[in-house]
Amino acid sequence: MIEIYSSDNCIWCRRMKQYLNSRDIGFRSLDITNKENARKAFELTGKRTFPVTVIGSETVVGYDTAAVDRALHSQMY
């Protein structure tokens, strides 16, 4: 299951969700305005940059579709 730590106010977060939706890739969105979700995202990355997309054991910070594609591909094999 893919998880995206994001905010509705973040344009890059919305774009990442749109990107995944355009490829018919399911995900669970975790709102970072919830302090617990924000803390978990920071623990994963050590950064306060969003979105944070978790694909299996890989974490992608920011709107980086190439990194998401690599992570998706590596999780398939």
mmJSON file of the N, C-alpha and C atoms, coordinates in Angstrom:
{"data_MODEL":{"atom_site":{
"group_PDB":["ATOM","ATOM","ATOM","ATOM","ATOM","ATOM","ATOM","ATOM","ATOM","ATOM","ATOM","ATOM","ATOM","ATOM","ATOM","ATOM","ATOM","ATOM","ATOM","ATOM","ATOM","ATOM","ATOM","ATOM","ATOM","ATOM","ATOM","ATOM","ATOM","ATOM","ATOM","ATOM","ATOM","ATOM","ATOM","ATOM","ATOM","ATOM","ATOM","ATOM","ATOM","ATOM","ATOM","ATOM","ATOM","ATOM","ATOM","ATOM","ATOM","ATOM","ATOM","ATOM","ATOM","ATOM","ATOM","ATOM","ATOM","ATOM","ATOM","ATOM","ATOM","ATOM","ATOM","ATOM","ATOM","ATOM","ATOM","ATOM","ATOM","ATOM","ATOM","ATOM","ATOM","ATOM","ATOM","ATOM","ATOM","ATOM","ATOM","ATOM","ATOM","ATOM","ATOM","ATOM","ATOM","ATOM","ATOM","ATOM","ATOM","ATOM","ATOM","ATOM","ATOM","ATOM","ATOM","ATOM","ATOM","ATOM","ATOM","ATOM","ATOM","ATOM","ATOM","ATOM","ATOM","ATOM","ATOM","ATOM","ATOM","ATOM","ATOM","ATOM","ATOM","ATOM","ATOM","ATOM","ATOM","ATOM","ATOM","ATOM","ATOM","ATOM","ATOM","ATOM","ATOM","ATOM","ATOM","ATOM","ATOM","ATOM","ATOM","ATOM","ATOM","ATOM","ATOM","ATOM","ATOM","ATOM","ATOM","ATOM","ATOM","ATOM","ATOM","ATOM","ATOM","ATOM","ATOM","ATOM","ATOM","ATOM","ATOM","ATOM","ATOM","ATOM","ATOM","ATOM","ATOM","ATOM","ATOM","ATOM","ATOM","ATOM","ATOM","ATOM","ATOM","ATOM","ATOM","ATOM","ATOM","ATOM","ATOM","ATOM","ATOM","ATOM","ATOM","ATOM","ATOM","ATOM","ATOM","ATOM","ATOM","ATOM","ATOM","ATOM","ATOM","ATOM","ATOM","ATOM","ATOM","ATOM","ATOM","ATOM","ATOM","ATOM","ATOM","ATOM","ATOM","ATOM","ATOM","ATOM","ATOM","ATOM","ATOM","ATOM","ATOM","ATOM","ATOM","ATOM","ATOM","ATOM","ATOM","ATOM","ATOM","ATOM","ATOM","ATOM","ATOM","ATOM","ATOM","ATOM","ATOM","ATOM","ATOM","ATOM","ATOM","ATOM","ATOM","ATOM","ATOM","ATOM","ATOM"],
"id":[1,2,3,4,5,6,7,8,9,10,11,12,13,14,15,16,17,18,19,20,21,22,23,24,25,26,27,28,29,30,31,32,33,34,35,36,37,38,39,40,41,42,43,44,45,46,47,48,49,50,51,52,53,54,55,56,57,58,59,60,61,62,63,64,65,66,67,68,69,70,71,72,73,74,75,76,77,78,79,80,81,82,83,84,85,86,87,88,89,90,91,92,93,94,95,96,97,98,99,100,101,102,103,104,105,106,107,108,109,110,111,112,113,114,115,116,117,118,119,120,121,122,123,124,125,126,127,128,129,130,131,132,133,134,135,136,137,138,139,140,141,142,143,144,145,146,147,148,149,150,151,152,153,154,155,156,157,158,159,160,161,162,163,164,165,166,167,168,169,170,171,172,173,174,175,176,177,178,179,180,181,182,183,184,185,186,187,188,189,190,191,192,193,194,195,196,197,198,199,200,201,202,203,204,205,206,207,208,209,210,211,212,213,214,215,216,217,218,219,220,221,222,223,224,225,226,227,228,229,230,231],
"type_symbol":["N","C","C","N","C","C","N","C","C","N","C","C","N","C","C","N","C","C","N","C","C","N","C","C","N","C","C","N","C","C","N","C","C","N","C","C","N","C","C","N","C","C","N","C","C","N","C","C","N","C","C","N","C","C","N","C","C","N","C","C","N","C","C","N","C","C","N","C","C","N","C","C","N","C","C","N","C","C","N","C","C","N","C","C","N","C","C","N","C","C","N","C","C","N","C","C","N","C","C","N","C","C","N","C","C","N","C","C","N","C","C","N","C","C","N","C","C","N","C","C","N","C","C","N","C","C","N","C","C","N","C","C","N","C","C","N","C","C","N","C","C","N","C","C","N","C","C","N","C","C","N","C","C","N","C","C","N","C","C","N","C","C","N","C","C","N","C","C","N","C","C","N","C","C","N","C","C","N","C","C","N","C","C","N","C","C","N","C","C","N","C","C","N","C","C","N","C","C","N","C","C","N","C","C","N","C","C","N","C","C","N","C","C","N","C","C","N","C","C","N","C","C","N","C","C","N","C","C","N","C","C"],
"label_atom_id":["N","CA","C","N","CA","C","N","CA","C","N","CA","C","N","CA","C","N","CA","C","N","CA","C","N","CA","C","N","CA","C","N","CA","C","N","CA","C","N","CA","C","N","CA","C","N","CA","C","N","CA","C","N","CA","C","N","CA","C","N","CA","C","N","CA","C","N","CA","C","N","CA","C","N","CA","C","N","CA","C","N","CA","C","N","CA","C","N","CA","C","N","CA","C","N","CA","C","N","CA","C","N","CA","C","N","CA","C","N","CA","C","N","CA","C","N","CA","C","N","CA","C","N","CA","C","N","CA","C","N","CA","C","N","CA","C","N","CA","C","N","CA","C","N","CA","C","N","CA","C","N","CA","C","N","CA","C","N","CA","C","N","CA","C","N","CA","C","N","CA","C","N","CA","C","N","CA","C","N","CA","C","N","CA","C","N","CA","C","N","CA","C","N","CA","C","N","CA","C","N","CA","C","N","CA","C","N","CA","C","N","CA","C","N","CA","C","N","CA","C","N","CA","C","N","CA","C","N","CA","C","N","CA","C","N","CA","C","N","CA","C","N","CA","C","N","CA","C","N","CA","C","N","CA","C","N","CA","C","N","CA","C","N","CA","C","N","CA","C"],
"label_alt_id":[null,null,null,null,null,null,null,null,null,null,null,null,null,null,null,null,null,null,null,null,null,null,null,null,null,null,null,null,null,null,null,null,null,null,null,null,null,null,null,null,null,null,null,null,null,null,null,null,null,null,null,null,null,null,null,null,null,null,null,null,null,null,null,null,null,null,null,null,null,null,null,null,null,null,null,null,null,null,null,null,null,null,null,null,null,null,null,null,null,null,null,null,null,null,null,null,null,null,null,null,null,null,null,null,null,null,null,null,null,null,null,null,null,null,null,null,null,null,null,null,null,null,null,null,null,null,null,null,null,null,null,null,null,null,null,null,null,null,null,null,null,null,null,null,null,null,null,null,null,null,null,null,null,null,null,null,null,null,null,null,null,null,null,null,null,null,null,null,null,null,null,null,null,null,null,null,null,null,null,null,null,null,null,null,null,null,null,null,null,null,null,null,null,null,null,null,null,null,null,null,null,null,null,null,null,null,null,null,null,null,null,null,null,null,null,null,null,null,null,null,null,null,null,null,null,null,null,null,null,null,null],
"label_comp_id":["MET","MET","MET","ILE","ILE","ILE","GLU","GLU","GLU","ILE","ILE","ILE","TYR","TYR","TYR","SER","SER","SER","SER","SER","SER","ASP","ASP","ASP","ASN","ASN","ASN","CYS","CYS","CYS","ILE","ILE","ILE","TRP","TRP","TRP","CYS","CYS","CYS","ARG","ARG","ARG","ARG","ARG","ARG","MET","MET","MET","LYS","LYS","LYS","GLN","GLN","GLN","TYR","TYR","TYR","LEU","LEU","LEU","ASN","ASN","ASN","SER","SER","SER","ARG","ARG","ARG","ASP","ASP","ASP","ILE","ILE","ILE","GLY","GLY","GLY","PHE","PHE","PHE","ARG","ARG","ARG","SER","SER","SER","LEU","LEU","LEU","ASP","ASP","ASP","ILE","ILE","ILE","THR","THR","THR","ASN","ASN","ASN","LYS","LYS","LYS","GLU","GLU","GLU","ASN","ASN","ASN","ALA","ALA","ALA","ARG","ARG","ARG","LYS","LYS","LYS","ALA","ALA","ALA","PHE","PHE","PHE","GLU","GLU","GLU","LEU","LEU","LEU","THR","THR","THR","GLY","GLY","GLY","LYS","LYS","LYS","ARG","ARG","ARG","THR","THR","THR","PHE","PHE","PHE","PRO","PRO","PRO","VAL","VAL","VAL","THR","THR","THR","VAL","VAL","VAL","ILE","ILE","ILE","GLY","GLY","GLY","SER","SER","SER","GLU","GLU","GLU","THR","THR","THR","VAL","VAL","VAL","VAL","VAL","VAL","GLY","GLY","GLY","TYR","TYR","TYR","ASP","ASP","ASP","THR","THR","THR","ALA","ALA","ALA","ALA","ALA","ALA","VAL","VAL","VAL","ASP","ASP","ASP","ARG","ARG","ARG","ALA","ALA","ALA","LEU","LEU","LEU","HIS","HIS","HIS","SER","SER","SER","GLN","GLN","GLN","MET","MET","MET","TYR","TYR","TYR"],
"label_asym_id":["A","A","A","A","A","A","A","A","A","A","A","A","A","A","A","A","A","A","A","A","A","A","A","A","A","A","A","A","A","A","A","A","A","A","A","A","A","A","A","A","A","A","A","A","A","A","A","A","A","A","A","A","A","A","A","A","A","A","A","A","A","A","A","A","A","A","A","A","A","A","A","A","A","A","A","A","A","A","A","A","A","A","A","A","A","A","A","A","A","A","A","A","A","A","A","A","A","A","A","A","A","A","A","A","A","A","A","A","A","A","A","A","A","A","A","A","A","A","A","A","A","A","A","A","A","A","A","A","A","A","A","A","A","A","A","A","A","A","A","A","A","A","A","A","A","A","A","A","A","A","A","A","A","A","A","A","A","A","A","A","A","A","A","A","A","A","A","A","A","A","A","A","A","A","A","A","A","A","A","A","A","A","A","A","A","A","A","A","A","A","A","A","A","A","A","A","A","A","A","A","A","A","A","A","A","A","A","A","A","A","A","A","A","A","A","A","A","A","A","A","A","A","A","A","A","A","A","A","A","A","A"],
"label_entity_id":["1","1","1","1","1","1","1","1","1","1","1","1","1","1","1","1","1","1","1","1","1","1","1","1","1","1","1","1","1","1","1","1","1","1","1","1","1","1","1","1","1","1","1","1","1","1","1","1","1","1","1","1","1","1","1","1","1","1","1","1","1","1","1","1","1","1","1","1","1","1","1","1","1","1","1","1","1","1","1","1","1","1","1","1","1","1","1","1","1","1","1","1","1","1","1","1","1","1","1","1","1","1","1","1","1","1","1","1","1","1","1","1","1","1","1","1","1","1","1","1","1","1","1","1","1","1","1","1","1","1","1","1","1","1","1","1","1","1","1","1","1","1","1","1","1","1","1","1","1","1","1","1","1","1","1","1","1","1","1","1","1","1","1","1","1","1","1","1","1","1","1","1","1","1","1","1","1","1","1","1","1","1","1","1","1","1","1","1","1","1","1","1","1","1","1","1","1","1","1","1","1","1","1","1","1","1","1","1","1","1","1","1","1","1","1","1","1","1","1","1","1","1","1","1","1","1","1","1","1","1","1"],
"label_seq_id":[1,1,1,2,2,2,3,3,3,4,4,4,5,5,5,6,6,6,7,7,7,8,8,8,9,9,9,10,10,10,11,11,11,12,12,12,13,13,13,14,14,14,15,15,15,16,16,16,17,17,17,18,18,18,19,19,19,20,20,20,21,21,21,22,22,22,23,23,23,24,24,24,25,25,25,26,26,26,27,27,27,28,28,28,29,29,29,30,30,30,31,31,31,32,32,32,33,33,33,34,34,34,35,35,35,36,36,36,37,37,37,38,38,38,39,39,39,40,40,40,41,41,41,42,42,42,43,43,43,44,44,44,45,45,45,46,46,46,47,47,47,48,48,48,49,49,49,50,50,50,51,51,51,52,52,52,53,53,53,54,54,54,55,55,55,56,56,56,57,57,57,58,58,58,59,59,59,60,60,60,61,61,61,62,62,62,63,63,63,64,64,64,65,65,65,66,66,66,67,67,67,68,68,68,69,69,69,70,70,70,71,71,71,72,72,72,73,73,73,74,74,74,75,75,75,76,76,76,77,77,77],
"pdbx_PDB_ins_code":[null,null,null,null,null,null,null,null,null,null,null,null,null,null,null,null,null,null,null,null,null,null,null,null,null,null,null,null,null,null,null,null,null,null,null,null,null,null,null,null,null,null,null,null,null,null,null,null,null,null,null,null,null,null,null,null,null,null,null,null,null,null,null,null,null,null,null,null,null,null,null,null,null,null,null,null,null,null,null,null,null,null,null,null,null,null,null,null,null,null,null,null,null,null,null,null,null,null,null,null,null,null,null,null,null,null,null,null,null,null,null,null,null,null,null,null,null,null,null,null,null,null,null,null,null,null,null,null,null,null,null,null,null,null,null,null,null,null,null,null,null,null,null,null,null,null,null,null,null,null,null,null,null,null,null,null,null,null,null,null,null,null,null,null,null,null,null,null,null,null,null,null,null,null,null,null,null,null,null,null,null,null,null,null,null,null,null,null,null,null,null,null,null,null,null,null,null,null,null,null,null,null,null,null,null,null,null,null,null,null,null,null,null,null,null,null,null,null,null,null,null,null,null,null,null,null,null,null,null,null,null],
"Cartn_x":[0.835,0.0,0.876,0.571,1.287,0.62,1.447,0.952,1.554,0.723,1.193,0.869,1.913,1.756,1.666,0.527,0.296,-0.695,-0.891,-1.851,-2.66,-3.925,-4.763,-4.298,-3.56,-3.083,-1.776,-1.212,0.096,-0.117,0.297,0.105,0.865,2.088,2.879,2.266,1.614,0.916,-0.259,-1.017,-2.155,-1.674,-0.561,-0.036,0.431,1.031,1.459,0.246,-0.796,-2.017,-2.609,-2.616,-3.117,-2.269,-0.961,-0.062,-0.384,-0.506,-0.817,-2.201,-3.173,-4.517,-4.496,-3.703,-3.646,-3.066,-2.31,-1.723,-2.517,-3.668,-4.53,-3.8,-3.02,-2.279,-2.971,-3.431,-4.122,-3.16,-3.657,-2.833,-3.731,-3.115,-3.797,-3.177,-4.018,-3.547,-3.623,-2.507,-2.436,-2.214,-3.159,-3.15,-2.11,-1.171,-0.099,-0.533,-1.758,-2.234,-2.543,-2.626,-2.711,-1.287,-1.061,0.296,0.978,0.249,0.837,1.331,0.546,0.965,2.187,2.206,3.351,4.61,4.474,5.615,6.153,5.27,5.675,6.413,5.899,6.556,7.942,8.085,9.394,10.349,9.847,10.685,11.174,10.35,10.724,11.823,11.81,12.69,13.693,13.37,14.209,14.036,13.023,12.774,11.335,11.098,9.737,9.236,9.567,9.173,8.094,7.102,5.997,5.723,5.114,4.603,5.715,5.377,6.228,5.443,5.999,5.328,6.103,5.407,6.033,5.52,6.471,6.157,6.972,6.316,7.035,8.076,9.324,10.409,11.087,10.579,11.194,10.352,11.049,10.394,10.86,9.895,10.182,9.706,10.594,10.262,10.062,8.957,8.66,7.955,7.721,7.058,8.131,8.465,9.534,8.967,8.335,7.668,8.656,9.857,10.864,11.236,11.401,11.728,10.555,9.344,8.166,8.124,8.373,8.373,9.432,10.628,11.693,11.28,10.672,10.251,9.142,8.207,7.141,7.727,8.662,9.284,10.067,10.797,11.607,10.727,9.541,8.644,7.932,7.947,7.267,8.099,9.404,10.294,10.934],
"Cartn_y":[-1.188,0.0,1.245,2.17,3.439,4.426,5.152,6.185,7.521,8.554,9.904,10.788,11.327,12.311,13.657,14.318,15.525,16.457,17.6,18.593,19.05,19.345,19.848,21.213,21.943,23.278,23.253,22.094,21.945,21.575,22.458,22.2,20.957,20.739,19.58,18.291,18.363,17.189,16.837,17.852,17.612,17.04,17.576,17.085,15.634,15.26,13.865,12.939,13.338,12.522,12.417,13.532,13.518,12.597,12.642,11.786,10.315,9.938,8.542,8.158,9.049,8.771,8.598,9.401,9.302,7.972,7.33,6.016,4.879,5.204,4.212,3.468,4.206,3.633,4.058,3.088,3.384,3.841,4.667,5.156,5.557,5.686,6.192,7.543,8.559,9.9,10.143,10.618,10.923,12.424,13.096,14.549,14.997,15.831,16.264,17.368,17.874,18.811,18.071,16.752,15.905,15.763,16.17,16.199,14.835,13.779,12.442,12.07,12.391,12.122,12.961,14.219,15.085,14.559,14.088,13.534,12.297,11.417,10.189,10.514,11.484,11.88,12.432,13.23,13.785,12.667,11.67,10.531,9.761,9.653,8.918,9.626,10.954,11.7,12.612,13.041,14.038,15.421,15.578,16.849,17.275,18.534,19.07,19.451,18.654,18.866,17.85,18.307,17.429,17.568,16.57,15.357,14.363,13.443,12.297,11.079,10.38,9.22,7.971,7.044,5.817,4.67,4.019,2.905,1.718,0.808,-0.329,0.166,-0.192,0.217,1.506,2.117,3.33,4.562,5.666,6.938,7.995,8.694,9.758,11.071,12.058,13.367,14.351,15.098,16.104,15.51,16.355,15.938,15.461,14.195,13.604,12.351,12.538,11.421,10.363,10.775,9.795,8.876,9.441,8.627,7.723,8.217,7.387,6.227,6.504,5.43,4.386,4.828,3.88,3.032,3.662,2.937,1.935,2.343,1.428,0.238,0.512,-0.548,-1.516,-0.982,-1.844,-2.687,-2.224,-2.976,-4.08,-4.019,-5.023,-6.287,-6.189,-7.323,-7.779],
"Cartn_z":[0.0,0.0,0.0,-0.859,-0.938,0.018,0.756,1.654,1.24,1.285,0.988,2.182,2.778,3.84,3.135,3.294,2.503,3.184,2.542,2.993,1.791,2.022,0.93,0.443,1.285,0.922,0.141,-0.055,-0.712,-2.184,-3.081,-4.516,-4.968,-4.441,-4.852,-4.341,-3.185,-2.654,-3.563,-3.958,-4.862,-6.192,-6.689,-7.976,-7.871,-6.75,-6.589,-6.579,-5.894,-5.874,-7.278,-8.007,-9.384,-10.262,-10.059,-10.837,-10.597,-9.337,-9.025,-9.54,-9.382,-9.9,-11.411,-12.114,-13.576,-14.031,-13.158,-13.486,-12.851,-12.268,-11.599,-10.487,-9.718,-8.598,-7.316,-6.554,-5.313,-4.226,-3.336,-2.23,-1.073,0.082,1.267,1.598,1.734,2.035,3.535,4.105,5.532,5.687,6.3,6.437,7.456,7.009,7.903,8.861,8.717,9.726,11.022,10.945,12.138,12.672,13.911,14.469,14.431,14.666,14.654,13.258,12.241,10.861,10.486,10.891,10.607,11.297,12.526,13.261,12.553,12.118,11.427,10.128,9.361,8.109,8.393,9.448,9.8,10.217,10.959,11.361,10.144,9.127,7.913,7.126,7.134,6.243,6.934,8.142,8.81,8.21,7.363,6.678,6.885,6.655,6.736,5.346,4.377,2.99,2.63,1.888,1.51,0.024,-0.591,0.009,0.355,1.23,1.53,1.055,0.079,-0.501,-0.115,0.54,1.0,0.131,-0.532,-1.431,-0.953,-0.275,0.298,1.278,1.042,1.935,1.474,0.41,-0.129,0.176,0.426,0.731,-0.255,-0.849,-1.804,-1.196,-1.169,-0.613,-1.746,-1.681,-2.69,-3.899,-4.872,-6.11,-7.083,-6.965,-7.769,-8.438,-9.579,-10.242,-10.727,-11.116,-11.546,-10.383,-9.19,-8.015,-7.643,-7.792,-7.531,-8.513,-9.782,-10.79,-10.485,-10.072,-9.714,-8.519,-7.522,-6.332,-6.669,-7.505,-7.923,-8.674,-9.576,-10.359,-9.454,-8.506,-7.627,-6.706,-6.388,-5.511,-6.258,-7.594,-8.409,-8.548,-8.325,-8.558,-7.272],
"occupancy":[1.0,1.0,1.0,1.0,1.0,1.0,1.0,1.0,1.0,1.0,1.0,1.0,1.0,1.0,1.0,1.0,1.0,1.0,1.0,1.0,1.0,1.0,1.0,1.0,1.0,1.0,1.0,1.0,1.0,1.0,1.0,1.0,1.0,1.0,1.0,1.0,1.0,1.0,1.0,1.0,1.0,1.0,1.0,1.0,1.0,1.0,1.0,1.0,1.0,1.0,1.0,1.0,1.0,1.0,1.0,1.0,1.0,1.0,1.0,1.0,1.0,1.0,1.0,1.0,1.0,1.0,1.0,1.0,1.0,1.0,1.0,1.0,1.0,1.0,1.0,1.0,1.0,1.0,1.0,1.0,1.0,1.0,1.0,1.0,1.0,1.0,1.0,1.0,1.0,1.0,1.0,1.0,1.0,1.0,1.0,1.0,1.0,1.0,1.0,1.0,1.0,1.0,1.0,1.0,1.0,1.0,1.0,1.0,1.0,1.0,1.0,1.0,1.0,1.0,1.0,1.0,1.0,1.0,1.0,1.0,1.0,1.0,1.0,1.0,1.0,1.0,1.0,1.0,1.0,1.0,1.0,1.0,1.0,1.0,1.0,1.0,1.0,1.0,1.0,1.0,1.0,1.0,1.0,1.0,1.0,1.0,1.0,1.0,1.0,1.0,1.0,1.0,1.0,1.0,1.0,1.0,1.0,1.0,1.0,1.0,1.0,1.0,1.0,1.0,1.0,1.0,1.0,1.0,1.0,1.0,1.0,1.0,1.0,1.0,1.0,1.0,1.0,1.0,1.0,1.0,1.0,1.0,1.0,1.0,1.0,1.0,1.0,1.0,1.0,1.0,1.0,1.0,1.0,1.0,1.0,1.0,1.0,1.0,1.0,1.0,1.0,1.0,1.0,1.0,1.0,1.0,1.0,1.0,1.0,1.0,1.0,1.0,1.0,1.0,1.0,1.0,1.0,1.0,1.0,1.0,1.0,1.0,1.0,1.0,1.0,1.0,1.0,1.0,1.0,1.0,1.0],
"B_iso_or_equiv":[0.0,0.0,0.0,0.0,0.0,0.0,0.0,0.0,0.0,0.0,0.0,0.0,0.0,0.0,0.0,0.0,0.0,0.0,0.0,0.0,0.0,0.0,0.0,0.0,0.0,0.0,0.0,0.0,0.0,0.0,0.0,0.0,0.0,0.0,0.0,0.0,0.0,0.0,0.0,0.0,0.0,0.0,0.0,0.0,0.0,0.0,0.0,0.0,0.0,0.0,0.0,0.0,0.0,0.0,0.0,0.0,0.0,0.0,0.0,0.0,0.0,0.0,0.0,0.0,0.0,0.0,0.0,0.0,0.0,0.0,0.0,0.0,0.0,0.0,0.0,0.0,0.0,0.0,0.0,0.0,0.0,0.0,0.0,0.0,0.0,0.0,0.0,0.0,0.0,0.0,0.0,0.0,0.0,0.0,0.0,0.0,0.0,0.0,0.0,0.0,0.0,0.0,0.0,0.0,0.0,0.0,0.0,0.0,0.0,0.0,0.0,0.0,0.0,0.0,0.0,0.0,0.0,0.0,0.0,0.0,0.0,0.0,0.0,0.0,0.0,0.0,0.0,0.0,0.0,0.0,0.0,0.0,0.0,0.0,0.0,0.0,0.0,0.0,0.0,0.0,0.0,0.0,0.0,0.0,0.0,0.0,0.0,0.0,0.0,0.0,0.0,0.0,0.0,0.0,0.0,0.0,0.0,0.0,0.0,0.0,0.0,0.0,0.0,0.0,0.0,0.0,0.0,0.0,0.0,0.0,0.0,0.0,0.0,0.0,0.0,0.0,0.0,0.0,0.0,0.0,0.0,0.0,0.0,0.0,0.0,0.0,0.0,0.0,0.0,0.0,0.0,0.0,0.0,0.0,0.0,0.0,0.0,0.0,0.0,0.0,0.0,0.0,0.0,0.0,0.0,0.0,0.0,0.0,0.0,0.0,0.0,0.0,0.0,0.0,0.0,0.0,0.0,0.0,0.0,0.0,0.0,0.0,0.0,0.0,0.0,0.0,0.0,0.0,0.0,0.0,0.0],
"pdbx_formal_charge":[null,null,null,null,null,null,null,null,null,null,null,null,null,null,null,null,null,null,null,null,null,null,null,null,null,null,null,null,null,null,null,null,null,null,null,null,null,null,null,null,null,null,null,null,null,null,null,null,null,null,null,null,null,null,null,null,null,null,null,null,null,null,null,null,null,null,null,null,null,null,null,null,null,null,null,null,null,null,null,null,null,null,null,null,null,null,null,null,null,null,null,null,null,null,null,null,null,null,null,null,null,null,null,null,null,null,null,null,null,null,null,null,null,null,null,null,null,null,null,null,null,null,null,null,null,null,null,null,null,null,null,null,null,null,null,null,null,null,null,null,null,null,null,null,null,null,null,null,null,null,null,null,null,null,null,null,null,null,null,null,null,null,null,null,null,null,null,null,null,null,null,null,null,null,null,null,null,null,null,null,null,null,null,null,null,null,null,null,null,null,null,null,null,null,null,null,null,null,null,null,null,null,null,null,null,null,null,null,null,null,null,null,null,null,null,null,null,null,null,null,null,null,null,null,null,null,null,null,null,null,null],
"auth_seq_id":[1,1,1,2,2,2,3,3,3,4,4,4,5,5,5,6,6,6,7,7,7,8,8,8,9,9,9,10,10,10,11,11,11,12,12,12,13,13,13,14,14,14,15,15,15,16,16,16,17,17,17,18,18,18,19,19,19,20,20,20,21,21,21,22,22,22,23,23,23,24,24,24,25,25,25,26,26,26,27,27,27,28,28,28,29,29,29,30,30,30,31,31,31,32,32,32,33,33,33,34,34,34,35,35,35,36,36,36,37,37,37,38,38,38,39,39,39,40,40,40,41,41,41,42,42,42,43,43,43,44,44,44,45,45,45,46,46,46,47,47,47,48,48,48,49,49,49,50,50,50,51,51,51,52,52,52,53,53,53,54,54,54,55,55,55,56,56,56,57,57,57,58,58,58,59,59,59,60,60,60,61,61,61,62,62,62,63,63,63,64,64,64,65,65,65,66,66,66,67,67,67,68,68,68,69,69,69,70,70,70,71,71,71,72,72,72,73,73,73,74,74,74,75,75,75,76,76,76,77,77,77],
"auth_comp_id":["MET","MET","MET","ILE","ILE","ILE","GLU","GLU","GLU","ILE","ILE","ILE","TYR","TYR","TYR","SER","SER","SER","SER","SER","SER","ASP","ASP","ASP","ASN","ASN","ASN","CYS","CYS","CYS","ILE","ILE","ILE","TRP","TRP","TRP","CYS","CYS","CYS","ARG","ARG","ARG","ARG","ARG","ARG","MET","MET","MET","LYS","LYS","LYS","GLN","GLN","GLN","TYR","TYR","TYR","LEU","LEU","LEU","ASN","ASN","ASN","SER","SER","SER","ARG","ARG","ARG","ASP","ASP","ASP","ILE","ILE","ILE","GLY","GLY","GLY","PHE","PHE","PHE","ARG","ARG","ARG","SER","SER","SER","LEU","LEU","LEU","ASP","ASP","ASP","ILE","ILE","ILE","THR","THR","THR","ASN","ASN","ASN","LYS","LYS","LYS","GLU","GLU","GLU","ASN","ASN","ASN","ALA","ALA","ALA","ARG","ARG","ARG","LYS","LYS","LYS","ALA","ALA","ALA","PHE","PHE","PHE","GLU","GLU","GLU","LEU","LEU","LEU","THR","THR","THR","GLY","GLY","GLY","LYS","LYS","LYS","ARG","ARG","ARG","THR","THR","THR","PHE","PHE","PHE","PRO","PRO","PRO","VAL","VAL","VAL","THR","THR","THR","VAL","VAL","VAL","ILE","ILE","ILE","GLY","GLY","GLY","SER","SER","SER","GLU","GLU","GLU","THR","THR","THR","VAL","VAL","VAL","VAL","VAL","VAL","GLY","GLY","GLY","TYR","TYR","TYR","ASP","ASP","ASP","THR","THR","THR","ALA","ALA","ALA","ALA","ALA","ALA","VAL","VAL","VAL","ASP","ASP","ASP","ARG","ARG","ARG","ALA","ALA","ALA","LEU","LEU","LEU","HIS","HIS","HIS","SER","SER","SER","GLN","GLN","GLN","MET","MET","MET","TYR","TYR","TYR"],
"auth_asym_id":["A","A","A","A","A","A","A","A","A","A","A","A","A","A","A","A","A","A","A","A","A","A","A","A","A","A","A","A","A","A","A","A","A","A","A","A","A","A","A","A","A","A","A","A","A","A","A","A","A","A","A","A","A","A","A","A","A","A","A","A","A","A","A","A","A","A","A","A","A","A","A","A","A","A","A","A","A","A","A","A","A","A","A","A","A","A","A","A","A","A","A","A","A","A","A","A","A","A","A","A","A","A","A","A","A","A","A","A","A","A","A","A","A","A","A","A","A","A","A","A","A","A","A","A","A","A","A","A","A","A","A","A","A","A","A","A","A","A","A","A","A","A","A","A","A","A","A","A","A","A","A","A","A","A","A","A","A","A","A","A","A","A","A","A","A","A","A","A","A","A","A","A","A","A","A","A","A","A","A","A","A","A","A","A","A","A","A","A","A","A","A","A","A","A","A","A","A","A","A","A","A","A","A","A","A","A","A","A","A","A","A","A","A","A","A","A","A","A","A","A","A","A","A","A","A","A","A","A","A","A","A"],
"auth_atom_id":["N","CA","C","N","CA","C","N","CA","C","N","CA","C","N","CA","C","N","CA","C","N","CA","C","N","CA","C","N","CA","C","N","CA","C","N","CA","C","N","CA","C","N","CA","C","N","CA","C","N","CA","C","N","CA","C","N","CA","C","N","CA","C","N","CA","C","N","CA","C","N","CA","C","N","CA","C","N","CA","C","N","CA","C","N","CA","C","N","CA","C","N","CA","C","N","CA","C","N","CA","C","N","CA","C","N","CA","C","N","CA","C","N","CA","C","N","CA","C","N","CA","C","N","CA","C","N","CA","C","N","CA","C","N","CA","C","N","CA","C","N","CA","C","N","CA","C","N","CA","C","N","CA","C","N","CA","C","N","CA","C","N","CA","C","N","CA","C","N","CA","C","N","CA","C","N","CA","C","N","CA","C","N","CA","C","N","CA","C","N","CA","C","N","CA","C","N","CA","C","N","CA","C","N","CA","C","N","CA","C","N","CA","C","N","CA","C","N","CA","C","N","CA","C","N","CA","C","N","CA","C","N","CA","C","N","CA","C","N","CA","C","N","CA","C","N","CA","C","N","CA","C","N","CA","C","N","CA","C","N","CA","C","N","CA","C","N","CA","C"],
"pdbx_PDB_model_num":[1,1,1,1,1,1,1,1,1,1,1,1,1,1,1,1,1,1,1,1,1,1,1,1,1,1,1,1,1,1,1,1,1,1,1,1,1,1,1,1,1,1,1,1,1,1,1,1,1,1,1,1,1,1,1,1,1,1,1,1,1,1,1,1,1,1,1,1,1,1,1,1,1,1,1,1,1,1,1,1,1,1,1,1,1,1,1,1,1,1,1,1,1,1,1,1,1,1,1,1,1,1,1,1,1,1,1,1,1,1,1,1,1,1,1,1,1,1,1,1,1,1,1,1,1,1,1,1,1,1,1,1,1,1,1,1,1,1,1,1,1,1,1,1,1,1,1,1,1,1,1,1,1,1,1,1,1,1,1,1,1,1,1,1,1,1,1,1,1,1,1,1,1,1,1,1,1,1,1,1,1,1,1,1,1,1,1,1,1,1,1,1,1,1,1,1,1,1,1,1,1,1,1,1,1,1,1,1,1,1,1,1,1,1,1,1,1,1,1,1,1,1,1,1,1,1,1,1,1,1,1]
}}}
